[in-house]
Amino acid sequence: MNPISISMIAFLLAVVGTLIGWGLRKVLPAEQLAAESKDAIKLGLGIVMTLSALVLGLLVASAKSGYDMRRSEINQITSGLILLDYLLSKYGDDARTVRLALREEIPLVTSRIWNEEQAYSSRPIPFKPLPQGELLYQQIQDLKPMDEAQQELKRRILQLTHDLARVRLSLFSHLSSSIPLPFLVVLLSWISVLFAGFSVMAPAKITPLSFLFVSALSVSGAIFLVLELDQPFAGLMMIPNEPLLSVLPPLD
C-alpha cells in the first residue's frame, strides 16, 4: 500500500464528506436541523468516532508491532554477525577465507533485505538464497578442526549460522503488510461519514469549514504515518542500514 496515495484518498473522502454535509445543510428544511435532531446526529457521530478511534488504534498497534519486530530482527542479525566473526577469529588462520567471504556477503544481503519488500509488493516471490551465502556456508562446513577447541568452535559457528539464517527467513516471511485492508477500508468510509455529519451541524461559514479542512489534513497525516510505519525498509520510517553495513571492520 502506497502511504501517499492512501492518505490522499483519506483526505479527499473527508473533503467530499464535508461538501456533502454542507450541501445537505442547504437543502434540508430547518425543522430537520432542530436541537433534537442535532442531538441525535451528535450521538450517532459519537459512536462512529469511537469506533474510528478504536480501529485507528488497532492499525497503529499492528504497524508498530511489525516495525519493532523487524527492527529487533535486524539487531539480532547485526549482533550475530559480530559474534560469528569473533568466533571465526578465535578459530584461527584457517577461517580467514570465511571471514573475508562474510564481509563480501554483508552488503549483498543488506541490499536485498532493504529492497525485497518493494519487489514482493508487486509480485510475491519465493525465497532464494544468494549464491554467496551458500558458498559461505559451504566454506564453514569445510573447516577441518585440528583439536577439541576448534571442534567446539566449529559447532558454535554452525549453530550461530543456522540462527542467523532463521532470523533472515523470518524477515522474508513478514514481507506482506501488517495492516488488514478491510480495517483500512472501513476506517476511510467512517472518516467520510464523520466529516459529513460535522459539516451538517456546522454553520456555513469560513471559520468552521477551515477547521474541518485542517482536521482532514490531520487525519490523513495520521494515516500516512501509520502506513509509513508499516514499511520498515522504505520511506520516512525506514530502519537505517548503516549499522549493518559497517558491522565488521576490514581485515588487515
trRosetta pair geometry for C-beta under 8 A, 3 or more apart (Angstrom, degrees):
i j d omega theta_ij theta_ji phi_ij phi_ji
1 5 7.8 -136 179 66 68 106
1 6 5.6 26 170 -42 110 138
1 177 5.9 47 5 -90 105 154
1 179 7.2 -61 25 66 147 125
1 181 7.8 170 -68 -100 130 90
1 184 7.6 -99 -127 -150 163 178
1 227 5.8 -101 106 -147 114 121
1 230 7.4 16 56 91 112 140
2 5 4.0 56 87 16 116 113
2 6 6.4 161 81 -13 60 86
2 227 7.9 41 123 154 23 141
3 6 6.0 -61 -143 41 28 106
3 7 6.0 23 163 -15 67 112
3 223 8.0 170 -158 128 79 72
3 224 5.1 90 167 -151 103 65
3 227 3.7 167 -107 100 89 120
3 228 5.0 36 -100 -59 167 71
3 230 8.0 160 -78 46 106 101
3 231 7.1 -114 -35 10 117 130
3 235 6.5 67 15 -123 142 152
4 7 6.1 -60 -144 41 25 106
4 8 6.3 26 157 -19 63 109
4 224 6.9 43 -92 -128 41 110
5 8 5.8 -58 -149 37 28 110
5 9 6.5 30 152 -20 63 105
6 9 5.6 -51 -150 34 34 114
6 10 6.5 37 150 -21 65 103
6 184 7.1 -40 -157 -178 134 133
6 223 6.3 -124 124 144 102 118
6 224 7.5 164 81 -91 89 59
6 227 5.7 135 61 -66 138 162
7 10 5.4 -48 -149 34 36 115
7 11 6.5 38 151 -19 65 102
7 220 4.4 103 -177 177 81 87
7 221 6.9 70 -159 -83 131 25
7 223 5.0 167 -103 88 78 101
7 224 3.6 11 -77 -68 152 94
7 227 7.0 -136 -44 26 97 135
8 11 5.5 -50 -147 36 35 112
8 12 6.2 34 154 -18 66 106
8 220 7.0 75 -79 -165 22 136
9 12 5.7 -55 -145 39 31 110
9 13 6.2 32 155 -20 65 106
9 188 6.5 -8 123 -142 106 141
10 13 5.9 -55 -147 36 28 111
10 14 6.5 29 154 -19 62 105
10 188 5.6 -112 -100 -118 76 92
10 191 6.0 22 -159 76 85 169
10 219 6.3 -136 152 120 120 97
10 220 4.3 163 90 -106 109 81
10 223 4.9 115 -20 37 168 159
11 14 5.8 -57 -152 35 31 111
11 15 6.4 28 152 -16 66 106
11 216 5.4 96 -144 154 68 101
11 217 6.6 36 -120 -95 115 47
11 219 7.7 158 -88 77 60 89
11 220 3.8 -9 -59 -63 89 158
12 15 5.6 -54 -146 38 34 110
12 16 6.1 34 155 -19 67 106
13 16 5.6 -51 -141 39 31 111
13 17 6.2 35 155 -21 63 106
13 188 5.6 100 30 178 169 89
13 189 7.6 -97 -172 -96 146 31
13 191 5.7 83 105 90 118 109
13 192 4.2 -80 169 -71 99 103
13 195 7.9 137 126 32 68 134
14 17 5.7 -53 -147 37 29 113
14 18 6.4 33 152 -21 63 104
14 191 5.4 -59 -76 152 88 108
14 192 6.6 -123 -80 -91 37 52
14 194 7.9 -27 -122 74 85 95
14 195 4.5 120 -158 -35 69 159
14 212 7.8 -173 160 166 102 86
14 215 7.5 -149 -179 104 140 83
14 216 3.6 167 113 -126 140 106
14 219 6.1 136 -73 62 151 135
14 220 6.9 -120 8 -44 135 103
15 18 5.6 -53 -150 34 32 114
15 19 6.4 30 153 -16 65 105
15 195 7.6 -37 -52 140 15 157
15 213 7.4 41 -102 -116 91 75
15 216 5.8 86 -56 -165 71 167
16 19 5.8 -55 -147 38 32 110
16 20 6.3 33 154 -20 65 106
16 192 6.3 -17 79 -134 99 108
17 20 5.7 -53 -145 36 31 111
17 21 6.3 30 156 -16 64 107
17 191 7.1 -164 -2 125 154 63
17 192 3.8 176 -63 -165 123 59
17 193 6.6 -95 -135 -36 135 13
17 194 7.0 48 145 63 156 52
17 195 3.7 103 96 75 121 101
17 196 3.9 -96 -173 -43 85 82
17 199 7.3 154 129 12 71 125
18 21 5.8 -57 -149 39 29 110
18 22 6.2 31 153 -21 65 107
18 195 4.6 -58 -57 158 77 112
18 196 6.9 -123 -66 -82 24 44
18 198 7.2 -34 -106 75 81 102
18 199 4.4 127 -150 -52 61 145
18 209 7.1 114 174 -141 128 80
18 212 5.1 133 -118 143 134 137
18 213 7.5 -14 -48 -70 180 63
18 216 7.1 -76 -27 -56 134 135
19 22 5.5 -51 -144 36 32 113
19 23 6.3 32 155 -18 64 104
19 199 7.5 -15 -31 131 14 171
20 23 5.8 -55 -149 37 30 110
20 24 6.4 31 153 -19 64 105
20 196 4.9 -25 81 -119 109 110
20 199 7.7 116 69 70 56 135
21 24 5.6 -52 -146 36 32 111
21 25 6.4 38 154 -25 64 102
21 195 6.8 -146 -2 130 137 60
21 196 3.9 164 -54 -163 103 50
21 197 6.4 -114 -108 -26 136 12
21 198 6.7 74 128 64 173 53
21 199 3.1 122 92 73 125 102
21 200 4.2 -101 -163 -42 97 73
21 202 7.9 63 129 31 126 96
22 25 5.8 -50 -153 28 31 114
22 26 7.0 29 151 -18 61 104
22 199 4.8 -61 -51 162 73 126
22 200 7.8 -125 -61 -76 28 44
22 204 6.3 104 -151 -111 94 96
22 209 7.3 38 -90 -104 134 116
23 26 5.8 -57 -157 32 36 111
23 27 6.6 11 157 -3 69 111
24 27 6.2 -70 -144 46 33 96
24 28 5.6 34 164 -29 73 113
24 196 7.5 58 13 -176 136 96
24 200 5.5 -26 84 -106 118 103
25 28 6.3 -49 -130 29 23 110
25 33 7.0 60 -136 -81 76 152
25 199 6.9 -119 -21 137 129 76
25 200 5.2 174 -66 -141 95 51
25 202 7.9 -79 -75 64 160 59
25 204 6.3 176 103 -56 136 106
26 204 7.1 59 -71 -70 92 151
28 32 4.4 -105 173 74 111 138
28 33 6.0 105 108 -34 128 105
28 200 7.8 42 8 -153 149 103
29 32 5.0 103 64 -5 76 103
29 33 8.0 -173 96 6 47 85
30 33 6.2 -74 -160 47 40 96
30 34 7.5 73 143 -62 67 75
31 34 5.5 -5 -160 -36 48 114
31 37 7.9 116 147 -21 50 139
32 37 5.8 123 169 -124 43 170
33 37 5.7 -112 -120 83 21 135
33 38 6.4 52 -171 -58 64 95
33 200 7.4 -153 -109 162 114 90
33 201 7.5 170 -152 -109 106 56
34 37 5.1 96 52 10 68 103
34 38 7.1 -132 100 -5 34 91
35 38 5.7 -56 -147 37 32 111
35 39 6.4 36 153 -24 65 103
36 39 5.7 -52 -152 30 32 113
36 40 6.8 30 152 -16 63 103
37 40 5.8 -56 -154 36 35 110
37 41 6.4 34 149 -19 67 106
38 41 5.4 -52 -145 38 36 113
38 42 6.2 39 154 -22 67 104
38 201 5.5 105 -136 -122 103 111
39 42 5.7 -52 -147 35 30 112
39 43 6.5 34 152 -22 63 104
40 43 5.6 -52 -151 32 33 114
40 44 6.6 29 153 -14 65 104
41 44 5.9 -57 -150 39 32 108
41 45 6.1 29 154 -16 67 109
41 197 5.7 174 179 -157 104 104
41 200 6.7 -122 -159 91 155 128
41 201 6.1 176 103 -60 141 118
42 45 5.7 -56 -142 41 31 110
42 46 6.2 39 155 -27 64 104
42 201 7.3 69 -66 -84 86 162
43 46 5.7 -52 -151 29 28 115
43 47 6.9 29 152 -18 61 101
44 47 5.8 -53 -156 31 35 110
44 48 6.5 27 151 -12 68 106
44 197 7.1 -150 92 -120 103 150
45 48 5.6 -55 -145 42 36 109
45 49 5.9 40 154 -25 69 108
45 194 6.2 105 -149 -130 94 69
45 197 4.4 -175 -86 123 120 153
45 198 7.2 124 -143 -59 150 69
46 49 5.6 -52 -141 36 29 113
46 50 6.4 32 157 -21 62 104
47 50 5.9 -55 -152 33 29 110
47 51 6.5 24 153 -13 64 107
48 51 5.8 -57 -148 40 32 110
48 52 6.1 35 153 -22 66 107
48 190 5.4 -178 -175 -157 101 103
48 193 5.7 -109 -165 103 159 125
48 194 5.8 -163 115 -75 124 88
48 197 7.6 135 49 7 143 151
49 52 5.6 -52 -145 36 30 113
49 53 6.4 32 155 -19 63 104
49 194 6.1 103 -80 -117 80 125
50 53 5.8 -53 -149 35 30 110
50 54 6.4 31 151 -20 63 105
51 54 5.5 -53 -149 34 34 114
51 55 6.4 31 154 -16 67 104
51 190 6.6 -136 94 -129 106 156
52 55 5.9 -54 -145 38 31 107
52 56 6.1 30 156 -17 66 109
52 187 6.1 108 -141 -139 79 76
52 190 4.6 -167 -83 121 106 138
52 191 6.8 122 -136 -68 139 65
52 194 6.6 -29 -27 -47 160 142
53 56 5.8 -55 -143 41 29 111
53 57 6.2 34 155 -23 63 107
54 57 5.7 -56 -151 35 28 113
54 58 6.6 29 151 -19 63 104
55 58 5.6 -53 -151 35 34 112
55 59 6.5 34 151 -19 66 103
55 183 5.6 175 -164 -166 104 93
55 186 6.4 -137 -129 95 160 111
55 187 4.8 -161 116 -81 135 102
55 190 7.5 128 34 28 145 150
56 59 5.6 -51 -148 35 34 112
56 60 6.4 36 152 -19 65 104
56 187 6.2 117 -67 -135 76 135
56 222 7.1 18 -162 134 131 129
56 223 7.9 -89 -126 -83 104 77
56 226 7.5 -128 -160 -64 78 157
57 60 5.7 -52 -147 36 33 111
57 61 6.3 32 154 -18 65 106
58 61 5.7 -54 -145 38 31 111
58 62 6.2 31 156 -20 65 107
58 183 6.5 -117 95 -149 121 146
59 62 5.8 -54 -145 37 29 111
59 63 6.2 24 158 -14 65 109
59 179 5.5 37 -145 -132 91 107
59 183 5.9 173 -73 131 99 132
59 184 6.9 99 -107 -79 137 77
59 187 7.1 -26 -30 -44 144 160
59 226 5.3 39 131 -180 111 146
60 63 6.0 -59 -144 41 27 106
60 64 5.9 23 159 -16 66 112
60 226 5.6 -90 -89 -114 66 111
60 229 7.7 43 -142 64 60 155
61 64 5.9 -57 -139 41 26 108
61 65 6.1 28 160 -22 63 109
62 65 5.9 -56 -147 35 25 111
62 66 6.5 21 157 -14 61 107
62 178 4.9 -176 158 138 95 101
62 179 5.7 133 100 -93 131 57
62 180 7.5 -97 -150 -5 174 81
62 230 7.8 16 111 -100 90 105
63 66 5.9 -58 -150 39 30 108
63 67 6.2 30 154 -20 66 109
63 178 6.0 155 -95 80 44 115
63 179 5.9 7 -67 -64 95 103
63 226 5.2 157 10 -172 162 74
63 227 7.5 -106 -112 -87 147 22
63 229 4.2 86 149 100 121 110
63 230 4.3 -76 -126 -68 104 81
64 67 5.6 -54 -144 37 31 113
64 68 6.2 30 158 -18 66 107
64 229 6.2 -21 -75 164 57 141
65 68 6.0 -55 -145 38 28 108
65 69 6.4 28 155 -20 62 108
65 178 7.0 -158 74 169 90 152
66 69 5.7 -57 -148 35 30 112
66 70 6.4 28 157 -17 66 105
66 174 6.7 -180 -149 173 99 126
66 178 3.6 -149 -48 -27 149 160
66 230 6.4 40 72 -133 138 63
66 232 7.2 -148 127 -29 87 120
67 70 6.0 -57 -150 36 29 107
67 71 6.4 26 154 -16 65 108
67 229 5.1 -67 -50 179 145 84
67 230 7.3 -94 -56 -91 98 26
67 232 4.9 156 -129 -82 72 113
67 237 6.8 -47 -131 149 138 132
67 239 8.0 170 -165 -56 82 106
68 71 5.7 -55 -146 39 32 111
68 72 6.2 35 154 -22 65 106
69 72 5.6 -53 -148 35 30 112
69 73 6.4 30 153 -19 64 105
69 174 7.1 -97 107 173 128 175
70 73 5.7 -54 -150 35 32 111
70 74 6.5 34 152 -19 65 103
70 171 6.7 87 -134 -126 81 85
70 174 6.9 -146 -78 98 95 134
70 232 4.3 153 83 62 149 164
70 233 7.4 -114 168 -40 144 91
70 239 6.6 -143 119 -28 107 148
71 74 5.7 -52 -150 35 34 111
71 75 6.4 34 151 -18 65 105
71 232 6.7 -134 -50 -159 79 140
71 239 5.4 -173 -98 -110 82 130
72 75 5.6 -54 -150 37 33 112
72 76 6.4 37 150 -22 65 103
73 76 5.4 -48 -147 33 35 114
73 77 6.6 36 152 -18 64 101
73 167 5.2 167 -157 -174 91 99
73 170 5.9 -149 -121 93 140 116
73 171 5.3 173 130 -71 147 94
74 77 5.7 -51 -150 35 34 111
74 78 6.3 36 151 -21 65 106
74 113 7.8 133 -102 154 99 152
74 171 7.8 87 -64 -97 70 131
74 239 5.8 155 4 151 165 148
74 244 6.5 -84 -172 -60 98 129
75 78 5.5 -52 -146 36 33 114
75 79 6.3 25 159 -11 67 106
76 79 6.2 -57 -142 43 28 103
76 80 5.9 31 156 -22 63 113
76 164 8.0 -179 133 -112 91 62
76 167 5.0 -150 102 -129 128 156
77 80 5.6 -59 -143 40 27 114
77 81 6.4 31 158 -23 64 104
77 164 6.1 92 -125 -145 72 90
77 167 5.6 -164 -66 109 85 136
77 168 6.8 89 -99 -70 125 79
77 244 6.7 17 102 -122 112 118
78 81 6.1 -55 -153 30 26 109
78 82 6.9 26 151 -16 60 104
78 243 5.8 2 -125 130 148 107
78 244 5.3 -106 -89 -96 98 74
78 247 5.2 -156 -150 -106 80 136
79 82 5.6 -52 -154 33 37 114
79 83 6.4 33 152 -15 68 106
80 83 5.7 -56 -147 40 33 108
80 84 6.0 36 153 -23 68 107
80 160 6.1 169 -163 -176 95 98
80 163 6.4 -153 -129 101 137 108
80 164 4.7 168 134 -85 146 101
80 167 7.2 171 -6 24 156 149
81 84 5.5 -50 -141 35 32 114
81 85 6.3 30 159 -17 65 103
81 102 7.2 155 -154 175 95 118
81 106 6.8 76 -146 -102 152 117
81 164 7.2 94 -63 -117 68 141
81 244 7.8 98 18 -149 151 74
81 247 5.2 62 89 121 132 146
81 248 6.4 -100 145 -47 112 109
82 85 6.1 -57 -151 37 27 106
82 86 6.4 28 151 -21 63 108
82 247 6.1 -114 -60 171 86 104
82 248 7.1 -174 -97 -81 59 77
83 86 5.5 -54 -148 35 33 114
83 87 6.4 32 155 -18 67 104
83 160 6.2 -141 106 -142 112 147
84 87 5.9 -55 -149 36 30 108
84 88 6.4 30 153 -17 64 107
84 102 6.9 -175 116 -136 120 149
84 157 6.6 93 -145 -140 78 77
84 160 5.2 -176 -87 123 89 135
84 161 6.9 96 -122 -71 129 70
84 164 7.0 -16 -51 -37 142 146
85 88 5.6 -55 -147 38 33 113
85 89 6.3 37 153 -23 66 103
85 99 6.0 87 -139 -132 83 98
85 102 6.3 -174 -86 108 91 154
85 248 5.3 148 -64 -118 164 122
86 89 5.7 -53 -151 33 31 111
86 90 6.6 28 151 -16 63 105
87 90 5.6 -54 -150 37 35 111
87 91 6.6 47 147 -33 63 98
87 153 5.7 167 -177 -162 93 92
87 156 5.8 -140 -141 103 147 113
87 157 5.1 -175 120 -81 133 88
87 160 6.8 148 18 18 154 153
88 91 5.3 -42 -153 18 37 120
88 95 4.2 -158 -168 148 84 137
88 98 5.6 -138 -142 94 135 117
88 99 5.0 164 122 -71 140 97
88 102 7.3 -169 2 -12 167 150
88 157 6.5 93 -70 -117 74 131
89 95 7.3 -124 -69 86 22 125
89 99 6.9 70 -68 -89 72 146
90 153 5.9 -155 99 -123 105 139
91 94 6.5 -91 135 65 103 93
91 95 4.1 70 80 -17 128 142
91 143 6.9 -38 -178 -159 146 145
91 150 5.9 83 -149 -133 77 86
91 153 4.9 177 -89 128 85 145
91 154 7.1 87 -118 -65 125 71
91 157 7.1 2 -59 -49 135 144
92 95 6.2 106 63 11 53 95
92 150 7.0 -39 6 -100 121 116
93 96 5.4 -14 -164 -24 55 117
94 143 6.3 111 129 -141 117 89
94 144 7.4 -108 -176 50 150 73
95 98 4.8 -49 -167 40 72 119
95 99 6.0 77 134 -27 84 97
95 143 6.4 11 -88 -111 88 129
96 99 5.6 -54 -149 35 35 112
96 100 6.5 35 153 -18 67 103
96 251 7.2 122 -156 -165 91 156
97 100 5.8 -53 -150 35 33 111
97 101 6.4 32 151 -18 65 106
97 139 6.3 -131 112 -164 105 136
98 101 5.6 -55 -148 38 33 111
98 102 6.3 41 151 -27 65 103
98 136 6.8 100 -150 -155 77 77
98 139 4.8 174 -95 124 87 121
98 140 5.8 94 -132 -76 138 70
98 143 7.2 -23 -39 -65 146 115
99 102 5.5 -47 -148 29 33 117
99 103 6.8 32 154 -16 62 102
99 251 6.1 105 121 -71 120 137
100 103 5.9 -55 -155 35 34 109
100 104 6.6 30 150 -17 65 107
100 251 6.3 -73 -83 19 80 147
101 104 5.6 -57 -149 37 35 112
101 105 6.3 32 154 -22 68 108
101 132 7.1 -177 -173 -175 92 90
101 135 6.7 -130 -159 111 138 102
101 136 4.8 176 131 -101 123 89
101 139 5.9 116 29 30 161 161
102 105 5.9 -59 -147 34 29 109
102 106 6.8 43 156 -37 63 98
102 136 6.2 107 -78 -142 61 133
102 248 7.0 83 118 -20 108 173
103 106 6.1 -37 -149 10 33 116
103 248 5.6 -122 -98 91 91 135
103 250 7.1 93 -153 -116 156 56
103 251 7.1 -136 -19 -12 154 101
104 107 7.5 -60 -174 30 35 98
104 108 7.5 21 143 -7 64 115
104 132 6.5 -128 112 -161 101 137
105 108 5.5 -68 -158 43 47 112
105 109 5.8 41 152 -20 83 108
105 130 7.0 149 -147 92 100 141
105 132 4.6 178 -102 130 94 121
105 133 5.9 115 -151 -77 137 66
105 136 5.6 -41 -38 -43 153 147
106 109 6.0 -59 -143 39 29 107
106 110 6.1 30 159 -21 65 110
106 244 6.9 -169 -175 155 104 81
106 245 6.7 140 137 -129 111 41
106 247 6.8 -149 -149 41 148 110
106 248 6.8 -176 -36 21 160 116
107 110 5.6 -56 -143 38 31 114
107 111 6.2 33 159 -20 65 106
107 245 6.2 52 -98 -132 75 90
108 111 6.0 -54 -149 35 28 110
108 112 6.5 25 154 -17 62 108
108 130 5.8 117 133 -148 128 162
108 132 5.8 89 56 44 160 146
109 112 5.7 -59 -150 38 31 111
109 113 6.3 33 155 -22 67 105
109 130 6.8 -117 -79 1 75 147
109 133 7.1 92 -77 -72 111 118
109 168 7.4 -66 -161 -124 123 130
110 113 5.9 -54 -147 33 29 110
110 114 6.3 12 161 -6 64 112
110 241 5.2 116 -175 -172 115 123
110 244 5.1 158 -104 111 118 122
110 245 5.5 62 -119 -76 178 80
111 114 6.3 -68 -146 45 26 101
111 115 6.0 0 164 0 65 122
112 115 6.2 -76 -140 48 25 97
112 116 5.5 29 170 -38 69 113
112 130 7.0 -139 -33 -61 158 121
113 116 6.5 -45 -127 18 19 109
113 168 7.9 -102 -87 -141 113 84
113 171 6.2 -20 -135 147 106 149
113 233 6.6 -144 139 -121 75 147
113 241 7.8 155 79 -113 112 120
114 117 7.8 -51 -173 13 26 104
114 233 4.7 -164 -135 -172 56 112
114 234 7.7 132 -176 -63 76 71
114 238 7.8 55 -146 -165 106 117
114 241 5.5 -46 -61 -66 143 143
115 118 6.1 -56 -169 36 55 107
115 119 6.4 47 142 -15 79 109
115 233 7.7 -115 -39 143 24 127
116 119 5.3 -57 -147 44 44 113
116 120 5.7 47 154 -26 74 106
116 125 7.9 -112 -162 57 99 123
116 172 7.1 -31 115 -117 149 83
116 175 6.7 -80 121 -114 96 134
117 120 5.7 -54 -143 37 28 111
117 121 6.5 35 155 -28 62 103
117 175 5.4 -167 -114 -150 69 90
117 231 6.7 145 139 -151 145 83
117 233 5.0 141 7 59 139 123
117 234 6.5 -141 81 -13 128 115
118 121 5.8 -48 -149 25 32 114
118 122 7.3 23 157 -11 60 102
118 234 6.4 97 -58 -64 106 150
119 122 6.4 -63 -161 36 33 104
119 123 7.4 -47 167 52 66 78
119 125 6.6 -21 132 5 107 136
120 123 7.5 -103 -149 75 28 40
120 124 6.0 34 -162 -112 78 48
120 125 6.1 -111 -103 23 72 90
120 175 4.3 -3 98 151 166 144
120 176 7.4 -109 137 -67 123 58
121 175 7.8 -135 -53 155 68 101
125 128 8.0 -61 149 -2 107 102
127 169 6.7 50 -160 -125 173 82
127 172 5.0 62 -94 158 124 159
129 133 5.0 -114 178 78 103 127
129 134 5.5 111 114 -51 127 95
130 133 4.3 95 63 0 89 104
130 134 7.2 -160 92 -4 50 81
131 134 5.7 -55 -150 38 37 109
131 135 6.2 37 152 -19 68 106
132 135 5.6 -54 -148 38 32 113
132 136 6.3 37 152 -23 65 104
133 136 5.6 -49 -146 33 33 112
133 137 6.5 32 155 -17 64 103
134 137 5.8 -53 -149 36 33 111
134 138 6.4 33 152 -19 64 106
135 138 5.6 -56 -149 37 32 112
135 139 6.4 36 152 -22 66 103
136 139 5.7 -52 -150 33 32 112
136 140 6.7 33 151 -18 64 102
137 140 5.7 -52 -153 34 35 111
137 141 6.4 36 149 -19 66 105
137 161 6.3 138 -114 171 86 141
138 141 5.4 -51 -148 37 36 114
138 142 6.3 33 153 -21 66 107
139 142 5.7 -55 -145 36 32 111
139 143 7.5 56 150 -43 58 83
140 143 6.0 -28 -166 -8 39 113
140 154 7.6 151 177 -149 82 83
140 157 5.9 -153 -156 132 119 119
140 158 6.4 154 143 -86 123 73
140 161 6.1 153 91 -54 173 160
141 158 7.6 79 -87 -103 65 114
143 150 7.7 -141 153 171 113 108
143 154 5.4 -167 93 -111 127 119
143 157 7.7 30 31 73 157 151
145 148 7.8 67 158 -100 131 11
145 150 3.7 168 -140 108 87 103
145 151 3.9 133 139 -70 168 65
145 153 7.5 153 -107 52 114 90
145 154 5.3 -110 -57 -7 115 136
146 150 5.5 61 35 27 67 151
147 150 5.5 95 52 15 67 98
147 151 7.0 -122 105 -7 36 95
148 151 5.3 -55 -146 36 34 117
148 152 6.3 35 156 -19 67 102
149 152 6.0 -55 -152 35 29 108
149 153 6.4 29 150 -17 64 107
150 153 5.4 -52 -144 39 36 114
150 154 6.2 40 155 -22 67 102
151 154 5.8 -50 -148 33 29 111
151 155 6.6 32 151 -20 61 103
152 155 5.6 -52 -152 33 34 114
152 156 6.5 29 153 -14 66 105
153 156 5.8 -58 -149 40 33 108
153 157 6.1 36 152 -23 67 107
154 157 5.5 -52 -143 36 32 114
154 158 6.3 32 158 -18 65 104
155 158 6.0 -55 -150 36 28 108
155 159 6.4 27 153 -18 63 108
156 159 5.6 -54 -145 38 33 112
156 160 6.2 32 156 -18 66 107
157 160 5.9 -57 -147 39 28 109
157 161 6.3 32 152 -22 63 106
158 161 5.5 -52 -147 34 32 114
158 162 6.5 33 154 -18 64 103
159 162 5.8 -54 -152 35 32 111
159 163 6.5 33 149 -20 64 104
160 163 5.4 -50 -147 35 36 114
160 164 6.4 37 153 -19 66 103
161 164 5.8 -53 -148 36 31 110
161 165 6.4 33 152 -19 64 105
162 165 5.6 -53 -148 36 33 113
162 166 6.4 37 151 -24 64 103
163 166 5.6 -52 -151 32 32 114
163 167 6.7 30 152 -16 64 103
164 167 5.8 -53 -150 36 34 109
164 168 6.3 37 151 -21 65 106
165 168 5.5 -53 -147 36 33 115
165 169 6.4 31 154 -17 66 105
166 169 5.9 -55 -148 37 30 108
166 170 6.5 36 150 -23 62 104
167 170 5.4 -51 -151 32 35 116
167 171 6.8 42 149 -22 64 98
168 171 5.7 -48 -157 28 34 114
168 172 6.8 30 148 -15 63 104
169 172 5.5 -52 -149 37 39 112
169 173 6.2 39 153 -23 69 106
170 173 5.7 -53 -143 35 32 111
170 174 6.7 13 161 -6 63 110
171 174 6.5 -77 -156 43 26 98
171 175 7.9 58 147 -63 59 78
172 175 6.2 -15 -168 -36 43 110
174 178 7.5 11 -172 -67 101 102
177 181 7.7 86 82 -56 138 82
177 230 5.6 29 -148 166 87 128
178 230 5.7 -153 43 -138 89 96
179 183 6.7 -119 178 67 78 121
179 184 6.1 63 148 -50 116 118
179 226 7.2 98 -93 144 142 105
179 227 7.0 -63 3 -104 161 68
179 230 5.2 -48 -17 -105 114 152
180 183 4.4 86 77 1 98 109
180 184 7.2 -175 95 -8 54 85
181 184 5.6 -58 -151 37 39 112
181 185 6.3 38 154 -21 71 105
182 185 5.6 -54 -144 37 35 112
182 186 6.2 33 159 -17 68 106
183 186 6.0 -60 -150 39 27 108
183 187 6.2 28 154 -20 64 109
184 187 5.7 -54 -146 36 30 113
184 188 6.4 30 156 -19 64 105
185 188 6.0 -56 -150 35 29 110
185 189 6.6 26 154 -16 63 106
186 189 5.8 -58 -150 37 32 110
186 190 6.3 30 154 -18 66 107
187 190 5.8 -57 -148 37 31 110
187 191 6.5 38 152 -26 64 101
187 223 7.7 159 123 -103 133 120
188 191 5.6 -46 -151 26 33 116
188 192 7.0 34 152 -17 62 100
189 192 5.8 -52 -158 32 36 112
189 193 6.6 35 148 -17 66 105
190 193 5.4 -53 -148 38 39 113
190 194 6.2 43 153 -24 69 104
191 194 5.7 -53 -148 34 30 113
191 195 6.5 20 159 -11 65 106
191 219 6.0 148 -136 153 127 149
192 195 6.3 -60 -147 40 28 102
192 196 6.3 30 155 -20 64 109
193 196 5.7 -58 -149 36 29 113
193 197 6.4 27 155 -16 65 107
194 197 5.9 -60 -152 38 29 108
194 198 6.3 29 153 -20 66 106
195 198 5.5 -47 -141 35 37 114
195 199 6.3 31 161 -15 66 106
195 212 6.3 112 -149 -168 97 111
195 215 7.6 170 -104 98 102 117
195 216 6.5 41 -104 -83 146 102
196 199 6.2 -61 -147 40 27 104
196 200 6.5 34 153 -26 62 105
197 200 5.6 -50 -148 27 33 114
197 201 6.8 16 161 -5 64 106
198 201 6.4 -72 -158 43 29 99
198 202 6.0 24 154 -23 69 116
198 212 5.9 160 114 -111 129 116
198 215 8.0 -66 127 77 173 156
199 202 5.4 -54 -132 37 36 112
199 208 8.0 147 -119 131 61 111
199 209 7.3 54 -123 -105 102 78
199 212 6.1 53 -76 -119 93 167
202 205 7.9 -116 154 37 93 79
202 208 4.0 -176 -173 148 126 146
202 209 7.1 156 121 -61 139 60
202 212 6.9 -133 9 -46 168 128
203 208 6.1 123 54 13 71 143
204 209 7.6 33 -153 -47 46 121
205 208 5.8 79 65 19 86 95
205 209 6.9 -167 89 -2 41 98
206 209 5.8 -70 -146 47 30 110
206 210 5.8 36 158 -29 70 109
207 210 5.8 -54 -147 31 26 112
207 211 6.7 22 157 -15 61 104
208 211 5.6 -54 -149 37 37 110
208 212 6.4 39 151 -20 67 103
209 212 5.5 -50 -148 35 35 113
209 213 6.5 41 150 -22 64 102
210 213 5.5 -51 -152 32 34 115
210 214 6.5 32 150 -16 66 103
211 214 5.6 -50 -146 38 36 111
211 215 6.2 40 151 -22 65 105
212 215 5.5 -52 -146 37 32 115
212 216 6.5 39 151 -24 63 101
213 216 5.7 -50 -152 30 31 113
213 217 6.8 32 149 -17 62 102
214 217 5.6 -51 -154 35 36 114
214 218 6.4 38 148 -22 66 104
215 218 5.4 -51 -148 34 35 114
215 219 6.4 34 155 -18 67 103
216 219 5.9 -52 -145 36 31 108
216 220 6.3 25 157 -12 65 108
217 220 6.0 -60 -145 42 28 106
217 221 6.1 32 154 -23 65 109
218 221 5.6 -56 -148 36 28 114
218 222 6.5 30 154 -21 63 103
219 222 5.8 -52 -152 31 32 111
219 223 6.6 29 152 -14 64 104
220 223 5.7 -52 -149 38 36 111
220 224 6.3 44 149 -25 65 104
221 224 5.4 -50 -148 32 33 117
221 225 6.6 32 155 -18 65 102
222 225 5.9 -54 -151 35 32 108
222 226 6.5 33 151 -19 64 105
223 226 5.6 -52 -148 35 34 113
223 227 6.4 29 156 -14 67 107
224 227 6.0 -61 -149 40 28 106
224 228 6.3 30 152 -21 65 107
225 228 5.5 -51 -145 36 33 114
225 229 6.4 38 153 -23 64 103
225 236 7.9 -62 -120 74 68 136
225 237 7.8 101 -162 -46 67 126
226 229 5.7 -54 -154 33 31 113
226 230 6.7 33 147 -23 62 104
227 230 5.3 -50 -152 30 38 117
227 231 7.1 20 154 -6 64 104
228 231 6.2 -69 -155 43 36 98
228 235 4.7 -147 -143 136 90 143
228 236 5.0 -5 -169 47 146 99
228 237 4.7 125 140 2 97 112
229 232 7.6 14 -178 -75 44 71
229 237 5.1 19 -94 45 50 178
231 234 4.7 -47 151 58 118 94
231 235 5.2 79 87 12 121 128
231 237 7.1 120 72 63 70 104
231 238 7.7 -32 118 -85 84 72
232 237 6.6 -68 -116 117 49 100
232 238 6.8 104 167 -134 40 41
232 239 5.0 23 167 -18 95 108
233 238 6.0 43 -165 -140 21 88
233 239 6.3 -34 -89 35 58 97
234 238 5.6 2 -128 -91 2 109
235 238 5.7 154 61 -46 50 90
240 243 6.5 85 104 0 102 91
241 244 5.4 -58 -166 44 65 111
241 245 5.7 66 138 -26 86 106
242 245 5.6 -58 -141 39 33 111
242 246 6.0 0 170 7 70 113
243 246 6.6 -75 -140 53 24 88
243 247 6.4 57 155 -74 62 85
244 247 5.6 -15 -150 -33 32 119
